Amino acid sequence: MSSHLQYLLLGTGAGAVIAALALGIVLTYRASGVVNFAHAAMGMFLAYTYGTLRQSAEVLNPVLIGPSRIRLLPSCATDIADATCTYRFSPATAFAITMVLAALYGLVIYVLAFRPLRSAPTLAKVVASLGLFLYLLAIANMRIGSQGAALSLPENLLPSSVVRLLGVDIQQDRLWLALVVIVVTALLAALYRFTRFGLATRAAAESEKGAVLLGISPDRVAAINWMLGTMLAGAAVILFAPITSINPATTSLLFVPALAAALIGRFRSFVVTAAAGLAIGMLQSEIANVHGTFSWLPQVNWQAGLPFLIIIATMAIRGDALPVRGTLGHGHFPTSPSPRRVARWIAVLSATGIVALLTLDSTWRGAIIVSSTTAVIALSVVVLTGYVGQISLMPMALAGISAFAMVRFTTDWQIPFPLAPLLAGFLAVAIGLIVGLPAVRVRGMNLAIATLAAATAIEELILKWSWFTGGDQGSTVAPPTLFGLDLGISATGTANNRAAFGIVCIVVLALVALLVANLRRSPTGLHWLGVRANERAAASVGTDTTRTKLMAFAVSSFIAGIGGALYAYGHPNLSAGSFTIFASLALIALVYLGGIASIAGAIVAGVLAEGGIASAGQTGSQTQFAISGLALIAVAILYPNGISGGLYALRDRVRLRWARPAPESTAVEPPRTAPLVAERP
């Protein structure tokens, strides 16, 4: 019994930081209607900023251009005997500077990124926050090293000696951190209940139009809340850093359990949200304890499944877990053009790709294969998000399950090609429906939250299961064969990236594109677009919205599964690291840039993919990822239809110009033999 109590108390530290991050998420959502997926990443970057201030009196440069670090204090004179001499800020001064920077960063992010999206649809807000997430992750890796060095602080800001509580030994810092969060929660609850600013925030959250009529500026209220939320995120991660090492990737994903806590609090109650965050951290610690006592359980991160279960259960019970905010306006989804002359375009592009495979060198063949495989998975995003408006953040998770399942079918059960990829695709359908069935009552931001948690759980529970994926060694993928023909990708020397496998990828892409185009033009596609536009209106004319959503989930999951199987065949040494949540976010970013509501957008995403045609023979750098994140924010604000949407608009303008009739110039002026108006005498 004492061990269980000890682990529960140890979990108060992690629970406190989860609760603090959840409070910040509630602040930003109540103020601006944005669930900021980059909230924990902002706290991570600020924690590293505090660390550099303490260690060398330098500030991490958050801007892509310029030096990596900006020194605030000069270096002291040093000699060989004392090479470590340097000026440093005290902990209090460094913390104060970091909080000022946090307020400034929060204000800039709101004004430049999210204020222009105030009346935008949910998809644009999600995409912008994903762009900010990718940018912060890339800029942090650029400033502290691409490997994501763990943050080490010179000291612990909280007392850390061991005390005895309820018969067990525990370090004080966990308890102090929980106490700090409890005090902050009480202050926030009082601030937003009894002050004019709190009343203004609540009024703006209920109805921005009503707030404007009362003389309240929703922009000013939102900006202040973003500043407070960012400061809270930075302070939470700074205080948490001495308890456990943090790095850009894992710390940024603390957003998932924090989101579960915010959902329990309905994005309104600070007290319930903080209590839920503390409870989640304590339960995750106890799960780790229980997992250690049962050696027969797979050695995976079982704690990651808890937020997913909480999010799914909350949404299944409550339905729309996010409260609806009254905004000043409503945006529209990206335009979904009806596919025209699909067979002709697919034939031309496929023939071009096959000719290129047969004539170009190994580097270009590999680029075509990468682009084709990525485009197949991207089509799954087009179906579910572009056509139905269901924002799913787990395409690569489904692709990963299918990829490793195909390997197991081939090696363990000797199922041949192409049956093994098809079975793997149907397994992806089953997983997609398991996630989609409880979430079918929700859409938009709610579904994005559920699928983000699902992707994290799949990554930790399934894709890190050594029996299924081969662990750190990965899995060896047998090449596909058909009627005795080797269709694999591998060969020696310049013959590698064989054209035969590239042709298989192009054929599969062509078939999937035809399937998606036919569905888009069919009554099913009309039902999809109707549900995307207005579920209530679609239901009023006889559309079964539940069936429509589930069918979209099934089709999307199957396409992602087929793409995952192709990816596995293209990587004979398959690793689970290719299917992380970051890979899913990067793919969605590419599809949105290309045009998330059109087949052409998926093709563009494949071309822009890392290692694809646009970057043949090159590997993506952190600078490229940072630029991609900024581009994603810009596209969400300025042109939500993406690159392909711009091309469609240009085509329509050209057609309209040529379709205009020429001005008539053949009219004959009547002879003026008499004045048109009688002259006065």
C-alpha positions, 0 to 999 in steps of 0.5 A: 500500500505504501508504494502506491501512495508514494507513486501517487504523491510523486505524480503530484509534480507532473500533475501540477505542470499538467494542471498549469498548462491546462489552465493556460489552455482554458485562458486562451480558449475563453479569450479567443476561441483558439485551442492552441496546440502549441501551448506546451511548446511555448512553455518549452521554449521559454524554459530553455530561454530561462536556462540560457539566461541563468547559464550565460546571460543569453536569450534564445532568439525566437526569430528565424533570422539573426544570431542563435542567442542574444547576450544581455550581459558582457563576458567577464575577462578570463584567463587560462586558469579561470576559463569558466568566468562569466556574468550570470543573472540571479534566479529571480532576475532570470525568471522575471526577464523570462516572464516579460518575454513570455508576455511579449511573445504571447502578445505577438503571437496573438496579434500576428497569427490568431487575431486575423483568424478570429472569424475563420473556420475551426480548420484554419485555427487548428492549422495555424496552431499546428504551424506554430507548433512546428515552428517552435519545435524547429526553432528550439532544435536550431537554438539548442541542437538538433538532437534536442538536448535535455534542459539542466538548470543550475538550481531548483527554484523550489525546496527539494529536500526529502520529507516524510508524509503519510509514512512515505518519503517524497521530495518537497518540490513536487508538493510545493509545485502542486501548492503553487498551482493550487494558489494560482488556480484560486487567484485565477478563479477570483480574478475572473469571477469578481473583477471587471476584467474577468467579467469582460472576458466572460462576456466576450466568451459568451458573445463577442457581439454583445461585448462590443455593444457594451463597449468591451474590446474583444481584441484587448481582452484576448491579447491580455489573456494570451499574455497571461496564458503564455506566462503561465506555460513558461512558469510551469515548465521552468518549475518542472524542469528540475524534477525531470529532464525536458526536451523539445519533443516530449515536453511539447506533447504535455499538451495532450494530458493538459487538454484532457484536464481542460476538457473535464473542466469544460474549458470554463472551470479553473478549479475543476481543470486544475483538480483534473490535471493533478489527478491525471499526473498522479494516476499516470505515476500509479500506472507506471508503478502497476506496470512495473509489477507485471513483467508480462505486459508489453514494455510500452508507455501505458501512461500515454493511453490515459489522456486518450481514454479520458478525452474519448469518454468525456466526448462520448458522455458530453458530446460537444465538450468545447463550449460554443463561443459567440464570435463576430463572424464565421468563416468558410471551409476551403473550396472543394472543386468538382473533379473534371477530366480526372481520367485524362489528367491521371493518365497524363501524370501517370505516363509522365511519372512512368517515363521519368522512372524509366529514364532518370537516375536513382535519386529522381526515382526515389523522389518520385516514389516518396512523392507518390507514397505521400500523395496516397496518404495525403488523399486520406486527409482530403477525404476526411478533412477536406470533404467532410470537415472532420479534422483528424490528426492521426493519418500517419498513426493509421499508416504506421499500424497498417505498415507493421501489420502488413509486415506481420502478415507477410513474415508470420502468416506468409500472406502474399502481395497484394493481399497483405496490403489489403488486409493491412488496410482493413485493419486500419479501417477497424482502428479508425472506426474504433476512434471515430465511433465515440467521436462521431457525435463531435466535429471540428476542434473536438475531433481534432483533440480526440484524434490527437490523443489517439495518435499519441496513444497509438504511437506509445502503446502500439508503435513502440511495442517491440513484438509488433514493430521490432523495437529499436531494431525495426522490422525487415520488410520482404519485397513484394512479388507478383507472378514471380516478378520482383517488384521491390525497391532495393537493388545494388548501386545505381539500380536502387530505387527500382523503377518497378516499385515506382510504377507500382506506387504510381498505379496505386496512386492513380487508382486511389485518386480515381476512387476519391474523384468518383466518390466526390462526384457521387451522391456520397460526395454530396452528402459529405459536403453537406455534412461539412457545410451544416450538419443540421441542414444535411440531417433535415433533408434526410442525410444520415450524418452518423453513417456519413461520418463513419463511411468517411472514416472508413474510406480515409483509414483504408487509404491511409492504410494502403499508403502505409503499406506502400511506405513499408515496401519502400523502406526495407528496414522499417522503423516506428520513428517514421509514424510519430505524431510529428509526422502526422502534423507535418503531413497535414501541414503539407496537405493544407498548403497544397489544398486540403479540399482537392485531389490536386492538393494531395498531389502537391503535398506529395511533391513538397514532401521531404525527399520528394520531387521538390527536394530530390536528394535532399534531407529536410533541415530545421530551417525548412521545417521552421519556414514550413510552419510560418508558411502554414500560418500565412496560408491559413490567414491569407489563402485557406484554399492552398496552392492548388486553390490558387491555381484553380482560381487563376484558371477560372480568371483566365477562362472568364477573361477569354469568355468575355465578348469583344466590345462592339465597334460596328455601330453607325452614327445616324446622319446629322442632316438636322439638329437633334435638338431644336435651336432657339431663335 
